[in-house]
Amino acid sequence: MEKLINFALRLVFGGVAILCINGLLLRMGAELTVGLNGITLGVSGFLGIPGVFALYALELYRHIGAV
């Protein structure tokens, strides 16, 4: 039960972190945003804040590769 609560808390805080970081990046004019969906929430729930940073690193890699 404790692991389920821990997962749920990481999922919620990860989702909030993604929304805040997306907002901050958009205000700065960056076109680098991570979508908020089941996969990204699952990654943030499983890995926590390092997972959120990994999602942004993957998005940056994808964005740089598209140029």
GROMACS elastic network, one bead per residue, 0.5 to 0.9 nm:
[ bonds ]
;  ai    aj funct       b0    kb
    1     4     6  0.51886   500
    1     5     6  0.63981   500
    1     6     6  0.86594   500
    2     5     6  0.51815   500
    2     6     6  0.61190   500
    2     7     6  0.86043   500
    3     7     6  0.60592   500
    3     8     6  0.85446   500
    4     7     6  0.50615   500
    4     8     6  0.61554   500
    4     9     6  0.86237   500
    5     8     6  0.50493   500
    5     9     6  0.61435   500
    5    10     6  0.86058   500
    6     9     6  0.51988   500
    6    10     6  0.62089   500
    6    11     6  0.85325   500
    6    45     6  0.83110   500
    7    10     6  0.51851   500
    7    11     6  0.60533   500
    7    12     6  0.86804   500
    7    42     6  0.89458   500
    7    44     6  0.88011   500
    7    45     6  0.51342   500
    7    46     6  0.63383   500
    7    47     6  0.88645   500
    7    48     6  0.83329   500
    8    12     6  0.62193   500
    8    13     6  0.86205   500
    8    45     6  0.64902   500
    9    12     6  0.51753   500
    9    13     6  0.60883   500
    9    14     6  0.82576   500
    9    45     6  0.74377   500
   10    13     6  0.51764   500
   10    14     6  0.56803   500
   10    15     6  0.83378   500
   10    41     6  0.88975   500
   10    44     6  0.64039   500
   10    46     6  0.73865   500
   10    47     6  0.79322   500
   10    48     6  0.53031   500
   10    49     6  0.77276   500
   11    14     6  0.50868   500
   11    15     6  0.60985   500
   11    16     6  0.86439   500
   11    41     6  0.56740   500
   11    42     6  0.67580   500
   11    43     6  0.80825   500
   11    44     6  0.55052   500
   11    46     6  0.75731   500
   11    48     6  0.72816   500
   12    15     6  0.51476   500
   12    16     6  0.62684   500
   12    17     6  0.85758   500
   12    41     6  0.79462   500
   12    44     6  0.84654   500
   12    45     6  0.75543   500
   13    16     6  0.50449   500
   13    17     6  0.60170   500
   13    18     6  0.85814   500
   13    44     6  0.82304   500
   13    45     6  0.83884   500
   13    48     6  0.81332   500
   13    49     6  0.82214   500
   14    18     6  0.61452   500
   14    19     6  0.86453   500
   14    40     6  0.87368   500
   14    41     6  0.68394   500
   14    43     6  0.86828   500
   14    44     6  0.50845   500
   14    45     6  0.67261   500
   14    48     6  0.63699   500
   14    49     6  0.62510   500
   14    51     6  0.82661   500
   14    52     6  0.64306   500
   15    18     6  0.51158   500
   15    19     6  0.62865   500
   15    20     6  0.86558   500
   15    36     6  0.70641   500
   15    40     6  0.81662   500
   15    41     6  0.61354   500
   15    44     6  0.73010   500
   15    45     6  0.86930   500
   15    52     6  0.86312   500
   16    19     6  0.51350   500
   16    20     6  0.61555   500
   16    21     6  0.85637   500
   17    20     6  0.50956   500
   17    21     6  0.59791   500
   17    22     6  0.83695   500
   17    49     6  0.80761   500
   17    52     6  0.76379   500
   18    21     6  0.52039   500
   18    22     6  0.59370   500
   18    23     6  0.84660   500
   18    33     6  0.84578   500
   18    34     6  0.69458   500
   18    35     6  0.81370   500
   18    36     6  0.73083   500
   18    40     6  0.89585   500
   18    52     6  0.69402   500
   18    56     6  0.89811   500
   19    22     6  0.51761   500
   19    23     6  0.61589   500
   19    24     6  0.86402   500
   19    34     6  0.85805   500
   19    35     6  0.88451   500
   19    36     6  0.77710   500
   20    23     6  0.51208   500
   20    24     6  0.61526   500
   20    25     6  0.86119   500
   21    24     6  0.50164   500
   21    25     6  0.60479   500
   21    26     6  0.84870   500
   21    33     6  0.80652   500
   21    34     6  0.88578   500
   22    25     6  0.51705   500
   22    26     6  0.60829   500
   22    27     6  0.86127   500
   22    32     6  0.76388   500
   22    33     6  0.53094   500
   22    34     6  0.68848   500
   22    35     6  0.87263   500
   23    26     6  0.51615   500
   23    27     6  0.62260   500
   23    28     6  0.86833   500
   23    33     6  0.85806   500
   24    27     6  0.52009   500
   24    28     6  0.63525   500
   24    29     6  0.88019   500
   24    30     6  0.88533   500
   25    28     6  0.50369   500
   25    29     6  0.63148   500
   25    30     6  0.52511   500
   25    31     6  0.73478   500
   25    32     6  0.69027   500
   25    33     6  0.73196   500
   26    30     6  0.54663   500
   26    31     6  0.66304   500
   26    32     6  0.78125   500
   26    33     6  0.78289   500
   27    30     6  0.75696   500
   29    32     6  0.89334   500
   30    33     6  0.80595   500
   31    63     6  0.88006   500
   32    56     6  0.78726   500
   32    59     6  0.68917   500
   32    60     6  0.67582   500
   32    63     6  0.74010   500
   33    56     6  0.75014   500
   33    59     6  0.73738   500
   33    60     6  0.88824   500
   34    40     6  0.79915   500
   34    55     6  0.69973   500
   34    56     6  0.65219   500
   34    59     6  0.68130   500
   35    40     6  0.72172   500
   36    39     6  0.81099   500
   36    40     6  0.60664   500
   36    41     6  0.67919   500
   37    40     6  0.55209   500
   37    41     6  0.60771   500
   37    42     6  0.84481   500
   38    41     6  0.51378   500
   38    42     6  0.58930   500
   38    43     6  0.85699   500
   39    43     6  0.61852   500
   39    44     6  0.86147   500
   40    43     6  0.50875   500
   40    44     6  0.61860   500
   40    45     6  0.84676   500
   40    51     6  0.86897   500
   40    52     6  0.79499   500
   40    55     6  0.73815   500
   41    44     6  0.50698   500
   41    45     6  0.59279   500
   41    46     6  0.84731   500
   41    52     6  0.88602   500
   42    46     6  0.59968   500
   42    47     6  0.83912   500
   43    46     6  0.51579   500
   43    47     6  0.58177   500
   43    48     6  0.74363   500
   43    51     6  0.58415   500
   43    52     6  0.74008   500
   43    55     6  0.81167   500
   44    47     6  0.52752   500
   44    49     6  0.64561   500
   44    50     6  0.78190   500
   44    51     6  0.50602   500
   44    52     6  0.55206   500
   44    55     6  0.85405   500
   45    48     6  0.54830   500
   45    49     6  0.86542   500
   45    51     6  0.80973   500
   46    51     6  0.75908   500
   47    50     6  0.61351   500
   47    52     6  0.78301   500
   48    51     6  0.52824   500
   48    52     6  0.67140   500
   49    53     6  0.64117   500
   49    54     6  0.85953   500
   50    53     6  0.50515   500
   50    54     6  0.61212   500
   50    55     6  0.86675   500
   51    55     6  0.62047   500
   51    56     6  0.87358   500
   52    55     6  0.50983   500
   52    56     6  0.65044   500
   52    57     6  0.86901   500
   53    56     6  0.51530   500
   53    57     6  0.61412   500
   53    58     6  0.86481   500
   54    58     6  0.61129   500
   54    59     6  0.85273   500
   55    58     6  0.51445   500
   55    59     6  0.62009   500
   55    60     6  0.86076   500
   56    60     6  0.60319   500
   56    61     6  0.84933   500
   57    60     6  0.50450   500
   57    61     6  0.61407   500
   57    62     6  0.85797   500
   58    61     6  0.50090   500
   58    62     6  0.61172   500
   58    63     6  0.84803   500
   59    63     6  0.59665   500
   59    64     6  0.85219   500
   60    64     6  0.60387   500
   60    65     6  0.84208   500
   61    64     6  0.52225   500
   61    65     6  0.60571   500
   61    66     6  0.86522   500
   62    65     6  0.51160   500
   62    66     6  0.62786   500
   63    66     6  0.52749   500
   63    67     6  0.69139   500
   64    67     6  0.55061   500
